[in-house]
Amino acid sequence: MNTQLPIDSATKLQRARGKLSISAQRASGDVTRLKNLRQQGSYRAIFPRPIAGNIEAVIINTAGGVTGGDKFFTSITALETAQVNVTTQAAERIYRATGSATGIMRTKLYAENAAQLYWLPQETILFDGARLQRSLDIDVHPNAKFLMVEPLVFGREASGETLRSGVLDDRVTITSNGQPIYHDRIKLEGDIAAHLKRPAIANSARAAASIVLVDQHAKPVLAALRNLLPTTAGASLLSETILVVRVLATDSYALRSALFPILTLLTNNAVPKNWRL
């Protein structure tokens, strides 16, 4: 007689763990070089040939995605005058969680004096039943330039998938000189598809992105940026040095089509190669 014992807790299943720490410094000849690299578990980084002396880091999740109980930690530091671009090898997939366990992703970024740090991951795709708690904490020197994009895709439209259940708790905090200058949080729970249909939330859009530019020269960019925006996007200055863009789109293809020219402008045509594929 065969007896199968039920799995009553996600902690009984094998869970992915990943840690990645990167720091880069400016070397002679205006070239940024890798200073430290530590990678552990299911996180890896590769470094394609740089553009104009920058370092381009591509994060790889060898686990193939994130599900309940997985934990991933990332730390990126652009030391004084260094120039670092960070992206992901592919879209990050957040799969259905077993039980109530939540996938955890924690990222900390540091841009020191006169450094330039671009955080440009590809899309995060949430599957039905996904449970994700994610935080992004950035410390930016007043003389540094920082750019981030966080694209979100809610379900696989081509597969007819609808997010009828799940949890997304997503937080972004930016500080400068020890003071908070930007804070954003998205928290969706339950029937996410129903939430997205509400006009005040997403007006039935299935993909969205937030872009934040912290730069001493943010204000002059605003007019050119607005000329690139679709009708489902908006841009505004929170201060002379903080520019924020919100984009809604029907699907991931429309979102990427809208984001690419925006990122091309904001990076001075230094969008990571993975975004061009």
N, C-alpha and C positions, 0 to 999 in steps of 0.2 A: 504494500500500500504506500503510495507516494503522497506525502503531505507537504504543501507549500505554505510557508509562513508569510503572512502579509507584511509588506514594508509600511510601517505606520509613521515613519519620520524620515524627512529628507536627509537628516544627518547620518542615516545608515547607508546612504548611497555614496559612491565615490564622488568627490567634489574637486573642482579645478581651483588651483591657487596660482597666482601669478604676481611677481614683483619686478618692477623695472625702475632703475635709477640712472639718469643720464645727466652729465654736466659738460659744458663746452666753454672754451676760452679762446680769446683772440690771440693768434700767433703773429709772427712777423709777416709782412707783406699783405696785411689786411685779409688774412685767411683765418677762418674759425676752425679750430681743431677740437677733437674729442679729448676731454680731460679724464673723466671717469665713466665707466659703464658697468653696471651690475644688473644681471638678469637672472631670474629664478622661476622655477615652475613652468607655467604655461605661457609666460610672456617672453618675447624675444624682440630684438630690434636689429634692423639692417640699415645700412647707410649708403644709398646710391651716390653716384658721382654728384658732387655739389654744384649749385648754380651761383656764379659770381662770388665764390669764397664762402658761401654759407654752408652750414651742416644741415643735411636733410635726414631726419630719422623716421623710419617707417616701423610702426609697432605691429607685431604679429601675435595673434592669440592662437597658439597651437591647439587649444582645446576646441576650436571651431565655433565658439559662441559662449554665451553665458546663460546659466539657468539657476534655479533656486539653490542657495547654499554656496555658490561659487564666490570667490573673493579675489579682486584684482586691485593692485596698488601701483601707482605711477608717480614718479618725481622727476621733473625736468628743470634744469637750471641753466640759464644763459648768463654766464659771468660777464663782468664789465666789458662792454663793447662787442661782445660775441653776437653772432647772428645765427639763429636756429629755427628751422622749420620742422614741425612734427605732424605726421599724418598716420593713417592706418593702412595696412595692406589691402583691406577690403571692408565692406560694411560689417559692423558688429551686430550679430544676431542674438536677440534676447529670447530664449526659448521658453516654452511652457514650464512652469515650476511644479514640482511634486510637493504637495502639501502646502504649508504656509511659509516655507523658507524663501528668503529673498536673496537675489543676486546682489552683490556689493561691488561697486566700482568707486575707488577713491583716487583722485588726481590732484597733485600739488605742483604748481608752476611758479618759477621765480625768474624775473627779468631784472637784472642789476643795472647799475648806472650806464646809460648810453647803449644798452643791449637792445636787440630786436628778437622777439620771440613770437612765432606764429603757431597757434594750436589749431590745426585744420584736419580733424579726423573725418573720415567718410561717414556715411549714414549709419545711425543706430536704428535697426529694424526690430520692432516689438511684435512678437507672435501672440496669438490668443492664449491667455493664461499666464503670460509673462509677469514676473515680479522683479522690479529693479529699483534699487536705491543707489543713487549716484550723486557724487559731489565733486565739484571742481573749485579749488581754492587757488587764487592767483595773487602773488605779491609783485607789484610793479613799481620800480623806482620812478620818481617824477620825470626823469630824463630818458626813460626807456620807451620803446614802442612795443605794444602788445596787440595782437589780433587773434580773435577766436571765432570759430563757427561751430555750432552744434546742430547738425541736421537730424531730425527724427522722422521715422516712417512708421505709421500705425497699420500693420498688417500687410499681407501680400495680396494686392488687388488682383493680380493676374491669376492667383489661385482661388479667388473668391472668398478669401479669408476676412472675417470681421472680428474685431476685438470685443467680445461680449463679456470678458472678465479679465482682470489683471490689475497690477499696481505699478504706477510710475511715480517715484519721488525723486525729483531732479533739482539740484541746487547749484547755483553759481555765485561765488563771492569774490570780489576783487578789492584788494586793499592797496594803499600807497602811503608810505611814511607812517605805517601803523594805523591808518584811519580807513574805514570802509568807504569806498567810492562807488560801488555797484553791488547790488544784491538782487538775485532773481530766483524764483522757485516755481516749478510746475509740479502739481500733485494731482494725479488722476487715479481713481480707484473704482472698481466695479465694472459697469458696462461702459467701457471707454468710448466705443463707437457712438453711443447715445450722447455722451458728453461733447464729443467733437461736432455733433450736428448742431449744437446750440450756436446761434449767431455771435454771441459774445465770446465764445471760446475759439471755434475754428470754422464755423459756418459750413460744415460737412467736408472740410479739407482733410485729407489723409496723410499729409506730410507737412512739416513745418521746420523752420530753422531760426536760430538766433545768432546774430553777428554782433560782436562788440569790438570796437577799435579804441584803444587808449593810446593817444599820441599827441604831442605838442602841436602837430599840424593837422589835427582832425577836422577842424572847422572848414578850411578851404576845400575839403573833399566833398562836402555835403551836396552841393549843387550838381556836380558831375555824377555822383552816386544816384541821386534821385532820378536822373534821366535813364538809368539802367533798370529801374525797378518795375516789375509787373504791377498790375492793378491790385493784386492781393498782397502787396508788401508796403512797408512804410519805413522811413528813416528819420531820426531826430537826434539832436544834440542834447545830452544831459548836462554838459558843461562845455567849456571851450576845448576840452581835451578828451571828451568821451562821446563817441558816436555809436548809436545802437540801431540795428536793423532787424525787423521782423518780417519773415516771409511765410506765406501759406501757399500750398500747392495741392493739386488734385492727387498727385502720386509722386513717386520717387524720381521718375524721369523728368517731370515738369519742375520739380524742386531743383534738381541738379542743373537743368538748363537755365534756371533763374540765378542760381548761385555762382556759376562759373564766371560770367562777366563781372559780377560784383567783386569776387575774390581776385580776379585778374587786376582790376583797378586798385584795390586796397593793398595788394602785395607788390605792385609795380611789375606785374607779369612774372611773378615768382610762385605761381600755384604749383604744388607738388605734382610730380609726374603721374602719380596714381590717379589724380583727378582728371587727367587727360585721356585715360584709357577708355 
